Amino acid sequence: MDVGFGRNKKEQLEPVRARVTGKIPTWLQGMLLRNGPGMHTVGETRYNHWFDGLALLHSFTIRDGEVYYRSKYLRSDTYNANVEANRIVVSEFGTMAYPDPCKNIFSKAFSYLSHTIPDFTDNCLINIMKCGEDFYATTETNYIRKINPQTLETLEKVDYRKYVAVNVATSHPHYDAAGNVLNMGTSIVDKGKTKYVIFKIPATVPEDRKKGKSPLKHTEVFCSIPSRSLLSPSYYHSFGFTENYIIFLEQPFKLDILKMATAYIRGVTWASCLAFHREDKTYIHIVDQRTRKPMPTKFYTDPMVVFHHVNAYEEDGCLLFDVVAYEDSSLYQLFYLANLNQDFEEHSRLTSVPVLRRFAVPLHAAQDAEVGSNLIKLTSTTARALKEKDNQVYCQPELLYEGLELPRINYAHNGKRYRYVFAAEVQWSPIPTKRQSCATMWWTPRIKGNRPTQCLPSRISPSQAERVELKLGRLIFFVKILFVEHLLYPRDNAKCCAVTCP
Ligand SMILES: CC1=C(/C=C/C(C)=C/C=C/C(C)=C/C=C/C=C(C)/C=C/C=C(C)/C=C/C=C(\C)C=O)C(C)(C)CCC1
């Protein structure tokens, strides 16, 4: 197996014409911008985790059936400081670094006293965000970097904290019909409170205030949701968005703020300050965009870890949302570079499989319903919302697909009933044991086009015995571009078709 994960990539500064197999229709014109880690070694030093790598920007210009590719490293302050020192001097998610290699415990302590949490990285390696006419490379700290999409040059460094009180923010914002950006961040122990802040960056600046003003200067807080815990807010990577609602999962995968505040002096990574609390619930917050307030009903579900929301939509008084969910946080382990080597298949032990789950929440009249009743009357889903006492509702998802990640949709269909998800398939291949047929059974119905839920227990989580079986199993991944049709219009013979990546 060719393992290219940790290898430094070369920039392609001048556009190069790509070899096209097949035919690109001439109506397809434009530029695809991508972002991701490209450099994991600086001088003699090496990052620990794949998510740490220095951001490499890519552009694919599609014109008259041809594709022109170029790439350039983001010249972040982090990149410049590392290159100048010829070693890693800025901490990333899975690597704690110190500007001075000779620092002993005393000087570390001094540094600790002068800044409890060191300034976060501006190595914006995760996504690209469009903000008005401008483009930004994004990560999950308080920094974003403006870029020139044509030349991939790095422009201004923007600190979200100048405009809104957030210490971390997602790199997967949403856009409303007018092109305004809606994003979420966490404000940590600010004035004695920790809260999740939904903020809006307008697409345009009002005419009278226009002169050279960036839309960021007009950022406003849309709504904030108090964290259940002051010192351990949830980690989240994305959220759901429809015309009228915002969906935020307060999951039991949490940042430990006390650990973060002492990480620098203890010499441990940010990653080690994240923990999954399997004894906790996942709280589902639904914000009504018309009132800018969260719904009062306490919706919750079983503990899970979600990175990617796929889509959400409203149907007959219900809000449905689809996410890729795990039963633990083992995914982060998988991406340590030490594991991404020739023995990858041996080391790639995920203790849970990414599953596409559909949740449904009732938007009205939950208060008067009988305890124990299912508030979802839709025929299009088997997801349930069970009324409990104290205005609580337990949400039980429908399992749509096992073994899928990195989902994309045609964003024109965001917030609407939809038909297609484009994703990478993650294939589960257990060690042959007596129970292999059970695991196979979970997959076979999908291939035949039946509904996978039919062969799973009523609560989708595997039983204790099955979980042990999963732990014993070995995961082998086959990345495929997977195209799942079925999600919206389930039929008896729904089609799932996979196209292997070249
Ligand atoms: C620096 C600080 C932080 C940083 C956080 C960062 C940089 C978070 C990055 C999160 C990312 C990039 C999340 C990506 C998720 C990707 C997923 C779920 C992919 C799954 C793929 C699978 C299962 C399949 C793989 C198949 C393979 C490998 C086949 O060969 C904070 C915010 C934590 C704290 C402050 C400081």
The ligand as an SDF file (V2000), in Angstrom:
LIG
                    3D

 36 36  0  0  0  0  0  0  0  0999 V2000
   -5.4850   23.7620   17.2600 C   0  0  0  0  0  0  0  0  0  0  0  0
   -6.6370   23.6550   18.2050 C   0  0  0  0  0  0  0  0  0  0  0  0
   -7.7600   22.9070   17.9300 C   0  0  0  0  0  0  0  0  0  0  0  0
   -7.7670   22.3320   16.6110 C   0  0  0  0  0  0  0  0  0  0  0  0
   -8.5910   21.5530   16.0050 C   0  0  0  0  0  0  0  0  0  0  0  0
   -8.4690   21.0340   14.6690 C   0  0  0  0  0  0  0  0  0  0  0  0
   -7.3880   21.4460   13.7750 C   0  0  0  0  0  0  0  0  0  0  0  0
   -9.4210   20.1480   14.2870 C   0  0  0  0  0  0  0  0  0  0  0  0
   -9.4910   19.4980   13.0210 C   0  0  0  0  0  0  0  0  0  0  0  0
  -10.5370   18.7000   12.7660 C   0  0  0  0  0  0  0  0  0  0  0  0
  -10.6960   17.9510   11.5520 C   0  0  0  0  0  0  0  0  0  0  0  0
   -9.8090   18.2030   10.4070 C   0  0  0  0  0  0  0  0  0  0  0  0
  -11.6640   16.9980   11.5220 C   0  0  0  0  0  0  0  0  0  0  0  0
  -11.8200   16.0730   10.4300 C   0  0  0  0  0  0  0  0  0  0  0  0
  -12.6680   15.0270   10.4640 C   0  0  0  0  0  0  0  0  0  0  0  0
  -12.5240   14.0000    9.4780 C   0  0  0  0  0  0  0  0  0  0  0  0
  -13.2080   12.8260    9.4750 C   0  0  0  0  0  0  0  0  0  0  0  0
  -14.3390   12.6060   10.3760 C   0  0  0  0  0  0  0  0  0  0  0  0
  -12.8030   11.7970    8.5120 C   0  0  0  0  0  0  0  0  0  0  0  0
  -13.0580   10.4730    8.6350 C   0  0  0  0  0  0  0  0  0  0  0  0
  -12.5370    9.5340    7.6720 C   0  0  0  0  0  0  0  0  0  0  0  0
  -12.6250    8.1530    7.7700 C   0  0  0  0  0  0  0  0  0  0  0  0
  -13.3060    7.4890    8.8640 C   0  0  0  0  0  0  0  0  0  0  0  0
  -12.0780    7.2940    6.7360 C   0  0  0  0  0  0  0  0  0  0  0  0
  -10.8150    7.1660    6.4740 C   0  0  0  0  0  0  0  0  0  0  0  0
  -10.3460    6.2890    5.4280 C   0  0  0  0  0  0  0  0  0  0  0  0
   -9.0170    6.1240    5.1420 C   0  0  0  0  0  0  0  0  0  0  0  0
   -7.9850    6.7900    5.9280 C   0  0  0  0  0  0  0  0  0  0  0  0
   -8.6270    5.2470    4.0730 C   0  0  0  0  0  0  0  0  0  0  0  0
   -7.4950    5.1010    3.6570 O   0  0  0  0  0  0  0  0  0  0  0  0
   -8.9210   22.7660   18.9200 C   0  0  0  0  0  0  0  0  0  0  0  0
  -10.1390   23.5030   18.3790 C   0  0  0  0  0  0  0  0  0  0  0  0
   -9.2690   21.3270   19.2110 C   0  0  0  0  0  0  0  0  0  0  0  0
   -8.5490   23.3600   20.2860 C   0  0  0  0  0  0  0  0  0  0  0  0
   -7.7530   24.5570   20.2090 C   0  0  0  0  0  0  0  0  0  0  0  0
   -6.4680   24.3730   19.4890 C   0  0  0  0  0  0  0  0  0  0  0  0
  1  2  1  0
  2  3  2  0
  2 36  1  0
  3  4  1  0
  3 31  1  0
  4  5  2  0
  5  6  1  0
  6  7  1  0
  6  8  2  0
  8  9  1  0
  9 10  2  0
 10 11  1  0
 11 12  1  0
 11 13  2  0
 13 14  1  0
 14 15  2  0
 15 16  1  0
 16 17  2  0
 17 18  1  0
 17 19  1  0
 19 20  2  0
 20 21  1  0
 21 22  2  0
 22 23  1  0
 22 24  1  0
 24 25  2  0
 25 26  1  0
 26 27  2  0
 27 28  1  0
 27 29  1  0
 29 30  2  0
 31 32  1  0
 31 33  1  0
 31 34  1  0
 34 35  1  0
 35 36  1  0
M  END
$$$$
